[in-house]
Amino acid sequence: MNTGSIVCGGACLLFLLLAFIFTVLKEKSVMLISGFNTLPKEKRELYDKEKLSKDYRNIVLIWAVIQGTGAILAYYISQYIAIVAFIIWFIVFFKDVHLDEEKAFGKYRK
């Protein structure tokens, strides 16, 4: 087993664990979302926590698929494919990062 497949496999397992947490805890899991947990309680009540939880579960599952594919391809083809998997993951990750709370959570307002 090469380093690339181990690293991508570990990231995949971490993301699957996060997706499981979002699935099991449902609305309570939104406190794990960066930025949402720092909002005052009265502002948090303005958002649809169920939809927020489902969307973030799906986002984390996409990350798991990217890393899982990277792990499999790194194992069978070349460990350098793991680098490509992490580059793709970074692009997808930073596409969803917003510093403004309205951009980050605006579509989840009730």
N, CA, C and O atoms as CSV, one atom per row, in Angstrom:
chain,resi,resn,atom,element,x,y,z
A,1,MET,N,N,0.852,-1.177,0.000
A,1,MET,CA,C,0.000,0.000,0.000
A,1,MET,C,C,0.898,1.241,0.000
A,1,MET,O,O,1.903,1.295,0.709
A,2,ASN,N,N,0.521,2.225,-0.799
A,2,ASN,CA,C,1.347,3.420,-0.879
A,2,ASN,C,C,0.766,4.558,-0.038
A,2,ASN,O,O,-0.381,4.505,0.406
A,3,THR,N,N,1.570,5.561,0.161
A,3,THR,CA,C,1.199,6.673,1.023
A,3,THR,C,C,-0.031,7.415,0.508
A,3,THR,O,O,-0.903,7.792,1.291
A,4,GLY,N,N,-0.104,7.623,-0.796
A,4,GLY,CA,C,-1.225,8.350,-1.379
A,4,GLY,C,C,-2.560,7.688,-1.105
A,4,GLY,O,O,-3.533,8.361,-0.762
A,5,SER,N,N,-2.612,6.374,-1.254
A,5,SER,CA,C,-3.876,5.672,-1.011
A,5,SER,C,C,-4.234,5.666,0.473
A,5,SER,O,O,-5.414,5.702,0.823
A,6,ILE,N,N,-3.239,5.621,1.341
A,6,ILE,CA,C,-3.496,5.649,2.780
A,6,ILE,C,C,-4.058,7.010,3.200
A,6,ILE,O,O,-5.023,7.077,3.961
A,7,VAL,N,N,-3.458,8.082,2.706
A,7,VAL,CA,C,-3.898,9.431,3.077
A,7,VAL,C,C,-5.303,9.696,2.539
A,7,VAL,O,O,-6.164,10.194,3.265
A,8,CYS,N,N,-5.536,9.364,1.266
A,8,CYS,CA,C,-6.874,9.571,0.691
A,8,CYS,C,C,-7.901,8.677,1.378
A,8,CYS,O,O,-9.030,9.102,1.620
A,9,GLY,N,N,-7.516,7.446,1.691
A,9,GLY,CA,C,-8.427,6.549,2.390
A,9,GLY,C,C,-8.781,7.058,3.772
A,9,GLY,O,O,-9.932,6.961,4.197
A,10,GLY,N,N,-7.803,7.598,4.473
A,10,GLY,CA,C,-8.074,8.177,5.797
A,10,GLY,C,C,-9.001,9.376,5.717
A,10,GLY,O,O,-9.913,9.520,6.531
A,11,ALA,N,N,-8.767,10.236,4.733
A,11,ALA,CA,C,-9.647,11.398,4.547
A,11,ALA,C,C,-11.060,10.936,4.189
A,11,ALA,O,O,-12.043,11.506,4.664
A,12,CYS,N,N,-11.159,9.911,3.358
A,12,CYS,CA,C,-12.470,9.369,2.988
A,12,CYS,C,C,-13.213,8.849,4.217
A,12,CYS,O,O,-14.404,9.115,4.381
A,13,LEU,N,N,-12.526,8.121,5.069
A,13,LEU,CA,C,-13.157,7.605,6.285
A,13,LEU,C,C,-13.587,8.739,7.221
A,13,LEU,O,O,-14.651,8.666,7.836
A,14,LEU,N,N,-12.770,9.774,7.328
A,14,LEU,CA,C,-13.119,10.922,8.154
A,14,LEU,C,C,-14.390,11.596,7.625
A,14,LEU,O,O,-15.283,11.941,8.399
A,15,PHE,N,N,-14.464,11.778,6.320
A,15,PHE,CA,C,-15.638,12.424,5.736
A,15,PHE,C,C,-16.877,11.535,5.851
A,15,PHE,O,O,-17.984,12.041,6.041
A,16,LEU,N,N,-16.703,10.227,5.739
A,16,LEU,CA,C,-17.838,9.326,5.933
A,16,LEU,C,C,-18.341,9.381,7.375
A,16,LEU,O,O,-19.545,9.316,7.622
A,17,LEU,N,N,-17.413,9.499,8.321
A,17,LEU,CA,C,-17.801,9.647,9.728
A,17,LEU,C,C,-18.587,10.938,9.942
A,17,LEU,O,O,-19.597,10.942,10.645
A,18,LEU,N,N,-18.127,12.031,9.341
A,18,LEU,CA,C,-18.851,13.299,9.444
A,18,LEU,C,C,-20.240,13.198,8.819
A,18,LEU,O,O,-21.211,13.706,9.380
A,19,ALA,N,N,-20.339,12.546,7.664
A,19,ALA,CA,C,-21.642,12.371,7.020
A,19,ALA,C,C,-22.568,11.544,7.904
A,19,ALA,O,O,-23.763,11.826,7.988
A,20,PHE,N,N,-22.024,10.530,8.560
A,20,PHE,CA,C,-22.813,9.711,9.478
A,20,PHE,C,C,-23.320,10.554,10.649
A,20,PHE,O,O,-24.472,10.422,11.062
A,21,ILE,N,N,-22.458,11.415,11.178
A,21,ILE,CA,C,-22.856,12.290,12.284
A,21,ILE,C,C,-23.968,13.231,11.846
A,21,ILE,O,O,-24.936,13.425,12.581
A,22,PHE,N,N,-23.844,13.825,10.648
A,22,PHE,CA,C,-24.898,14.703,10.145
A,22,PHE,C,C,-26.196,13.937,9.914
A,22,PHE,O,O,-27.281,14.493,10.084
A,23,THR,N,N,-26.095,12.668,9.530
A,23,THR,CA,C,-27.289,11.856,9.291
A,23,THR,C,C,-27.975,11.497,10.602
A,23,THR,O,O,-29.199,11.588,10.702
A,24,VAL,N,N,-27.220,11.097,11.591
A,24,VAL,CA,C,-27.790,10.631,12.855
A,24,VAL,C,C,-28.294,11.797,13.717
A,24,VAL,O,O,-29.400,11.744,14.253
A,25,LEU,N,N,-27.483,12.838,13.844
A,25,LEU,CA,C,-27.849,13.936,14.731
A,25,LEU,C,C,-28.820,14.939,14.100
A,25,LEU,O,O,-29.426,15.747,14.804
A,26,LYS,N,N,-28.960,14.886,12.795
A,26,LYS,CA,C,-29.865,15.757,12.040
A,26,LYS,C,C,-29.697,17.220,12.430
A,26,LYS,O,O,-28.614,17.777,12.243
A,27,GLU,N,N,-30.730,17.857,12.962
A,27,GLU,CA,C,-30.703,19.293,13.231
A,27,GLU,C,C,-29.679,19.687,14.299
A,27,GLU,O,O,-29.192,20.818,14.296
A,28,LYS,N,N,-29.352,18.784,15.194
A,28,LYS,CA,C,-28.365,19.094,16.234
A,28,LYS,C,C,-26.953,19.212,15.656
A,28,LYS,O,O,-26.088,19.864,16.240
A,29,SER,N,N,-26.729,18.576,14.506
A,29,SER,CA,C,-25.391,18.565,13.921
A,29,SER,C,C,-24.991,19.889,13.299
A,29,SER,O,O,-23.820,20.078,12.969
A,30,VAL,N,N,-25.932,20.815,13.130
A,30,VAL,CA,C,-25.573,22.096,12.510
A,30,VAL,C,C,-24.576,22.873,13.357
A,30,VAL,O,O,-23.914,23.777,12.848
A,31,MET,N,N,-24.458,22.546,14.614
A,31,MET,CA,C,-23.481,23.219,15.472
A,31,MET,C,C,-22.044,22.862,15.075
A,31,MET,O,O,-21.103,23.513,15.531
A,32,LEU,N,N,-21.863,21.844,14.239
A,32,LEU,CA,C,-20.537,21.480,13.746
A,32,LEU,C,C,-20.115,22.330,12.550
A,32,LEU,O,O,-18.955,22.294,12.139
A,33,ILE,N,N,-21.046,23.089,11.996
A,33,ILE,CA,C,-20.765,23.890,10.809
A,33,ILE,C,C,-20.069,25.179,11.230
A,33,ILE,O,O,-20.580,25.943,12.048
A,34,SER,N,N,-18.913,25.396,10.663
A,34,SER,CA,C,-18.128,26.576,10.995
A,34,SER,C,C,-18.895,27.839,10.614
A,34,SER,O,O,-19.419,27.946,9.505
A,35,GLY,N,N,-18.953,28.763,11.512
A,35,GLY,CA,C,-19.658,30.015,11.289
A,35,GLY,C,C,-21.068,29.983,11.840
A,35,GLY,O,O,-21.533,30.970,12.409
A,36,PHE,N,N,-21.749,28.872,11.681
A,36,PHE,CA,C,-23.111,28.776,12.195
A,36,PHE,C,C,-23.102,28.681,13.712
A,36,PHE,O,O,-23.975,29.235,14.381
A,37,ASN,N,N,-22.122,27.983,14.248
A,37,ASN,CA,C,-22.048,27.813,15.697
A,37,ASN,C,C,-21.683,29.103,16.425
A,37,ASN,O,O,-21.866,29.192,17.639
A,38,THR,N,N,-21.173,30.097,15.715
A,38,THR,CA,C,-20.820,31.359,16.350
A,38,THR,C,C,-21.937,32.401,16.272
A,38,THR,O,O,-21.836,33.472,16.870
A,39,LEU,N,N,-22.997,32.083,15.535
A,39,LEU,CA,C,-24.128,33.004,15.453
A,39,LEU,C,C,-24.870,33.038,16.788
A,39,LEU,O,O,-24.928,32.029,17.490
A,40,PRO,N,N,-25.431,34.181,17.139
A,40,PRO,CA,C,-26.263,34.232,18.352
A,40,PRO,C,C,-27.480,33.320,18.204
A,40,PRO,O,O,-27.949,33.078,17.092
A,41,LYS,N,N,-27.981,32.826,19.309
A,41,LYS,CA,C,-29.091,31.867,19.291
A,41,LYS,C,C,-30.299,32.401,18.537
A,41,LYS,O,O,-30.939,31.655,17.796
A,42,GLU,N,N,-30.625,33.689,18.714
A,42,GLU,CA,C,-31.797,34.237,18.028
A,42,GLU,C,C,-31.606,34.284,16.511
A,42,GLU,O,O,-32.581,34.174,15.768
A,43,LYS,N,N,-30.367,34.447,16.040
A,43,LYS,CA,C,-30.105,34.417,14.594
A,43,LYS,C,C,-30.148,32.984,14.062
A,43,LYS,O,O,-30.603,32.753,12.942
A,44,ARG,N,N,-29.685,32.034,14.848
A,44,ARG,CA,C,-29.706,30.625,14.410
A,44,ARG,C,C,-31.127,30.140,14.193
A,44,ARG,O,O,-31.367,29.275,13.351
A,45,GLU,N,N,-32.068,30.688,14.941
A,45,GLU,CA,C,-33.468,30.269,14.815
A,45,GLU,C,C,-34.086,30.711,13.493
A,45,GLU,O,O,-35.145,30.211,13.114
A,46,LEU,N,N,-33.448,31.635,12.787
A,46,LEU,CA,C,-33.976,32.135,11.522
A,46,LEU,C,C,-33.684,31.205,10.347
A,46,LEU,O,O,-34.156,31.449,9.237
A,47,TYR,N,N,-32.914,30.147,10.577
A,47,TYR,CA,C,-32.478,29.270,9.492
A,47,TYR,C,C,-33.129,27.897,9.590
A,47,TYR,O,O,-33.462,27.426,10.677
A,48,ASP,N,N,-33.302,27.268,8.435
A,48,ASP,CA,C,-33.860,25.920,8.354
A,48,ASP,C,C,-32.739,24.923,8.652
A,48,ASP,O,O,-31.948,24.579,7.775
A,49,LYS,N,N,-32.687,24.473,9.886
A,49,LYS,CA,C,-31.590,23.611,10.332
A,49,LYS,C,C,-31.640,22.239,9.665
A,49,LYS,O,O,-30.595,21.640,9.412
A,50,GLU,N,N,-32.826,21.740,9.380
A,50,GLU,CA,C,-32.944,20.431,8.742
A,50,GLU,C,C,-32.335,20.455,7.336
A,50,GLU,O,O,-31.571,19.559,6.975
A,51,LYS,N,N,-32.668,21.465,6.556
A,51,LYS,CA,C,-32.122,21.579,5.202
A,51,LYS,C,C,-30.619,21.824,5.247
A,51,LYS,O,O,-29.873,21.273,4.439
A,52,LEU,N,N,-30.180,22.642,6.181
A,52,LEU,CA,C,-28.757,22.925,6.346
A,52,LEU,C,C,-27.982,21.646,6.659
A,52,LEU,O,O,-26.911,21.403,6.103
A,53,SER,N,N,-28.532,20.846,7.542
A,53,SER,CA,C,-27.897,19.585,7.916
A,53,SER,C,C,-27.828,18.621,6.728
A,53,SER,O,O,-26.796,17.991,6.498
A,54,LYS,N,N,-28.916,18.509,5.983
A,54,LYS,CA,C,-28.932,17.608,4.817
A,54,LYS,C,C,-27.947,18.060,3.745
A,54,LYS,O,O,-27.242,17.239,3.159
A,55,ASP,N,N,-27.898,19.366,3.489
A,55,ASP,CA,C,-26.976,19.866,2.475
A,55,ASP,C,C,-25.521,19.638,2.862
A,55,ASP,O,O,-24.707,19.242,2.028
A,56,TYR,N,N,-25.200,19.886,4.117
A,56,TYR,CA,C,-23.820,19.667,4.547
A,56,TYR,C,C,-23.470,18.177,4.585
A,56,TYR,O,O,-22.325,17.805,4.330
A,57,ARG,N,N,-24.442,17.327,4.900
A,57,ARG,CA,C,-24.214,15.883,4.815
A,57,ARG,C,C,-23.863,15.507,3.378
A,57,ARG,O,O,-22.931,14.737,3.145
A,58,ASN,N,N,-24.606,16.048,2.419
A,58,ASN,CA,C,-24.355,15.747,1.012
A,58,ASN,C,C,-23.014,16.284,0.542
A,58,ASN,O,O,-22.319,15.633,-0.237
A,59,ILE,N,N,-22.647,17.471,1.014
A,59,ILE,CA,C,-21.352,18.044,0.657
A,59,ILE,C,C,-20.222,17.155,1.170
A,59,ILE,O,O,-19.257,16.891,0.452
A,60,VAL,N,N,-20.346,16.698,2.410
A,60,VAL,CA,C,-19.305,15.852,2.999
A,60,VAL,C,C,-19.249,14.496,2.287
A,60,VAL,O,O,-18.173,13.916,2.144
A,61,LEU,N,N,-20.398,13.993,1.844
A,61,LEU,CA,C,-20.403,12.748,1.072
A,61,LEU,C,C,-19.691,12.921,-0.274
A,61,LEU,O,O,-18.993,12.014,-0.727
A,62,ILE,N,N,-19.865,14.069,-0.904
A,62,ILE,CA,C,-19.139,14.343,-2.153
A,62,ILE,C,C,-17.642,14.349,-1.890
A,62,ILE,O,O,-16.862,13.802,-2.670
A,63,TRP,N,N,-17.245,14.975,-0.779
A,63,TRP,CA,C,-15.825,14.960,-0.423
A,63,TRP,C,C,-15.325,13.537,-0.215
A,63,TRP,O,O,-14.216,13.202,-0.631
A,64,ALA,N,N,-16.133,12.698,0.425
A,64,ALA,CA,C,-15.746,11.305,0.667
A,64,ALA,C,C,-15.589,10.549,-0.647
A,64,ALA,O,O,-14.670,9.743,-0.794
A,65,VAL,N,N,-16.470,10.800,-1.592
A,65,VAL,CA,C,-16.377,10.133,-2.899
A,65,VAL,C,C,-15.104,10.562,-3.622
A,65,VAL,O,O,-14.420,9.732,-4.219
A,66,ILE,N,N,-14.786,11.850,-3.570
A,66,ILE,CA,C,-13.559,12.335,-4.215
A,66,ILE,C,C,-12.337,11.654,-3.606
A,66,ILE,O,O,-11.469,11.168,-4.331
A,67,GLN,N,N,-12.268,11.618,-2.274
A,67,GLN,CA,C,-11.110,11.024,-1.610
A,67,GLN,C,C,-11.084,9.491,-1.768
A,67,GLN,O,O,-10.017,8.895,-1.915
A,68,GLY,N,N,-12.264,8.868,-1.736
A,68,GLY,CA,C,-12.320,7.418,-1.927
A,68,GLY,C,C,-11.862,7.014,-3.322
A,68,GLY,O,O,-11.125,6.041,-3.486
A,69,THR,N,N,-12.300,7.761,-4.316
A,69,THR,CA,C,-11.848,7.508,-5.687
A,69,THR,C,C,-10.346,7.722,-5.799
A,69,THR,O,O,-9.645,6.949,-6.451
A,70,GLY,N,N,-9.858,8.786,-5.151
A,70,GLY,CA,C,-8.416,9.039,-5.146
A,70,GLY,C,C,-7.645,7.909,-4.492
A,70,GLY,O,O,-6.573,7.533,-4.967
A,71,ALA,N,N,-8.181,7.358,-3.400
A,71,ALA,CA,C,-7.509,6.258,-2.706
A,71,ALA,C,C,-7.443,5.008,-3.587
A,71,ALA,O,O,-6.405,4.351,-3.665
A,72,ILE,N,N,-8.544,4.691,-4.238
A,72,ILE,CA,C,-8.580,3.497,-5.094
A,72,ILE,C,C,-7.648,3.654,-6.287
A,72,ILE,O,O,-6.876,2.751,-6.610
A,73,LEU,N,N,-7.728,4.816,-6.939
A,73,LEU,CA,C,-6.867,5.029,-8.107
A,73,LEU,C,C,-5.393,5.135,-7.713
A,73,LEU,O,O,-4.517,4.694,-8.457
A,74,ALA,N,N,-5.122,5.717,-6.548
A,74,ALA,CA,C,-3.734,5.796,-6.085
A,74,ALA,C,C,-3.178,4.411,-5.776
A,74,ALA,O,O,-1.989,4.156,-5.972
A,75,TYR,N,N,-4.023,3.532,-5.300
A,75,TYR,CA,C,-3.576,2.172,-4.979
A,75,TYR,C,C,-3.287,1.374,-6.249
A,75,TYR,O,O,-2.277,0.676,-6.334
A,76,TYR,N,N,-4.177,1.482,-7.235
A,76,TYR,CA,C,-4.051,0.648,-8.425
A,76,TYR,C,C,-3.230,1.269,-9.546
A,76,TYR,O,O,-2.652,0.540,-10.353
A,77,ILE,N,N,-3.163,2.580,-9.618
A,77,ILE,CA,C,-2.480,3.196,-10.757
A,77,ILE,C,C,-1.160,3.842,-10.314
A,77,ILE,O,O,-0.079,3.361,-10.654
A,78,SER,N,N,-1.263,4.938,-9.551
A,78,SER,CA,C,-0.067,5.647,-9.108
A,78,SER,C,C,-0.408,6.466,-7.873
A,78,SER,O,O,-1.495,7.035,-7.781
A,79,GLN,N,N,0.517,6.524,-6.930
A,79,GLN,CA,C,0.247,7.280,-5.714
A,79,GLN,C,C,0.120,8.768,-5.986
A,79,GLN,O,O,-0.413,9.500,-5.152
A,80,TYR,N,N,0.591,9.226,-7.121
A,80,TYR,CA,C,0.494,10.645,-7.451
A,80,TYR,C,C,-0.934,11.073,-7.794
A,80,TYR,O,O,-1.236,12.266,-7.822
A,81,ILE,N,N,-1.792,10.120,-8.050
A,81,ILE,CA,C,-3.202,10.440,-8.274
A,81,ILE,C,C,-3.821,10.988,-6.988
A,81,ILE,O,O,-4.798,11.735,-7.040
A,82,ALA,N,N,-3.270,10.629,-5.860
A,82,ALA,CA,C,-3.759,11.176,-4.589
A,82,ALA,C,C,-3.589,12.688,-4.550
A,82,ALA,O,O,-4.418,13.391,-3.971
A,83,ILE,N,N,-2.538,13.186,-5.151
A,83,ILE,CA,C,-2.331,14.634,-5.213
A,83,ILE,C,C,-3.434,15.274,-6.040
A,83,ILE,O,O,-3.964,16.322,-5.671
A,84,VAL,N,N,-3.778,14.647,-7.153
A,84,VAL,CA,C,-4.862,15.153,-7.997
A,84,VAL,C,C,-6.182,15.148,-7.220
A,84,VAL,O,O,-6.967,16.092,-7.313
A,85,ALA,N,N,-6.420,14.081,-6.454
A,85,ALA,CA,C,-7.650,13.987,-5.660
A,85,ALA,C,C,-7.707,15.119,-4.637
A,85,ALA,O,O,-8.768,15.710,-4.436
A,86,PHE,N,N,-6.590,15.428,-3.993
A,86,PHE,CA,C,-6.584,16.517,-3.022
A,86,PHE,C,C,-6.744,17.878,-3.692
A,86,PHE,O,O,-7.365,18.772,-3.117
A,87,ILE,N,N,-6.209,18.052,-4.875
A,87,ILE,CA,C,-6.403,19.314,-5.605
A,87,ILE,C,C,-7.877,19.483,-5.959
A,87,ILE,O,O,-8.436,20.566,-5.787
A,88,ILE,N,N,-8.504,18.425,-6.448
A,88,ILE,CA,C,-9.939,18.488,-6.766
A,88,ILE,C,C,-10.739,18.769,-5.501
A,88,ILE,O,O,-11.669,19.575,-5.525
A,89,TRP,N,N,-10.388,18.113,-4.394
A,89,TRP,CA,C,-11.087,18.346,-3.131
A,89,TRP,C,C,-10.941,19.797,-2.680
A,89,TRP,O,O,-11.915,20.405,-2.237
A,90,PHE,N,N,-9.723,20.363,-2.789
A,90,PHE,CA,C,-9.510,21.761,-2.406
A,90,PHE,C,C,-10.380,22.700,-3.235
A,90,PHE,O,O,-10.960,23.644,-2.700
A,91,ILE,N,N,-10.472,22.445,-4.533
A,91,ILE,CA,C,-11.304,23.288,-5.403
A,91,ILE,C,C,-12.762,23.217,-4.966
A,91,ILE,O,O,-13.424,24.246,-4.836
A,92,VAL,N,N,-13.261,22.009,-4.739
A,92,VAL,CA,C,-14.653,21.840,-4.308
A,92,VAL,C,C,-14.858,22.456,-2.925
A,92,VAL,O,O,-15.881,23.093,-2.676
A,93,PHE,N,N,-13.909,22.273,-2.043
A,93,PHE,CA,C,-14.006,22.804,-0.680
A,93,PHE,C,C,-14.066,24.328,-0.680
A,93,PHE,O,O,-14.948,24.915,-0.053
A,94,PHE,N,N,-13.136,24.968,-1.375
A,94,PHE,CA,C,-13.076,26.422,-1.350
A,94,PHE,C,C,-14.188,27.075,-2.167
A,94,PHE,O,O,-14.461,28.263,-1.996
A,95,LYS,N,N,-14.823,26.324,-3.040
A,95,LYS,CA,C,-15.994,26.828,-3.756
A,95,LYS,C,C,-17.143,27.101,-2.781
A,95,LYS,O,O,-17.956,27.997,-3.009
A,96,ASP,N,N,-17.204,26.332,-1.706
A,96,ASP,CA,C,-18.287,26.452,-0.734
A,96,ASP,C,C,-17.931,27.290,0.488
A,96,ASP,O,O,-18.781,27.477,1.360
A,97,VAL,N,N,-16.716,27.797,0.581
A,97,VAL,CA,C,-16.309,28.597,1.731
A,97,VAL,C,C,-16.702,30.056,1.491
A,97,VAL,O,O,-16.360,30.643,0.464
A,98,HIS,N,N,-17.422,30.625,2.452
A,98,HIS,CA,C,-17.832,32.027,2.372
A,98,HIS,C,C,-17.516,32.697,3.702
A,98,HIS,O,O,-17.761,32.130,4.767
A,99,LEU,N,N,-16.977,33.892,3.633
A,99,LEU,CA,C,-16.665,34.632,4.852
A,99,LEU,C,C,-17.865,35.439,5.338
A,99,LEU,O,O,-17.932,35.821,6.506
A,100,ASP,N,N,-18.800,35.694,4.445
A,100,ASP,CA,C,-19.993,36.450,4.788
A,100,ASP,C,C,-21.103,35.473,5.187
A,100,ASP,O,O,-21.393,34.524,4.457
A,101,GLU,N,N,-21.718,35.709,6.340
A,101,GLU,CA,C,-22.739,34.780,6.830
A,101,GLU,C,C,-23.956,34.732,5.902
A,101,GLU,O,O,-24.594,33.687,5.778
A,102,GLU,N,N,-24.281,35.845,5.254
A,102,GLU,CA,C,-25.434,35.856,4.350
A,102,GLU,C,C,-25.167,34.981,3.121
A,102,GLU,O,O,-26.060,34.265,2.668
A,103,LYS,N,N,-23.949,35.035,2.580
A,103,LYS,CA,C,-23.602,34.184,1.438
A,103,LYS,C,C,-23.561,32.721,1.852
A,103,LYS,O,O,-23.965,31.842,1.090
A,104,ALA,N,N,-23.077,32.463,3.050
A,104,ALA,CA,C,-22.921,31.090,3.507
A,104,ALA,C,C,-24.262,30.444,3.841
A,104,ALA,O,O,-24.491,29.285,3.492
A,105,PHE,N,N,-25.150,31.176,4.512
A,105,PHE,CA,C,-26.380,30.580,5.012
A,105,PHE,C,C,-27.660,31.229,4.475
A,105,PHE,O,O,-28.756,30.860,4.896
A,106,GLY,N,N,-27.537,32.178,3.562
A,106,GLY,CA,C,-28.700,32.922,3.076
A,106,GLY,C,C,-29.791,32.056,2.470
A,106,GLY,O,O,-30.977,32.332,2.652
A,107,LYS,N,N,-29.399,31.008,1.749
A,107,LYS,CA,C,-30.418,30.172,1.098
A,107,LYS,C,C,-31.155,29.265,2.092
A,107,LYS,O,O,-32.101,28.575,1.712
A,108,TYR,N,N,-30.736,29.263,3.338
A,108,TYR,CA,C,-31.377,28.429,4.363
A,108,TYR,C,C,-32.309,29.219,5.275
A,108,TYR,O,O,-32.823,28.681,6.255
A,109,ARG,N,N,-32.528,30.489,4.959
A,109,ARG,CA,C,-33.460,31.292,5.779
A,109,ARG,C,C,-34.863,30.733,5.660
A,109,ARG,O,O,-35.279,30.271,4.598
A,110,LYS,N,N,-35.585,30.784,6.770
A,110,LYS,CA,C,-36.972,30.301,6.785
A,110,LYS,C,C,-37.887,31.288,6.087
A,110,LYS,O,O,-39.093,31.056,5.998
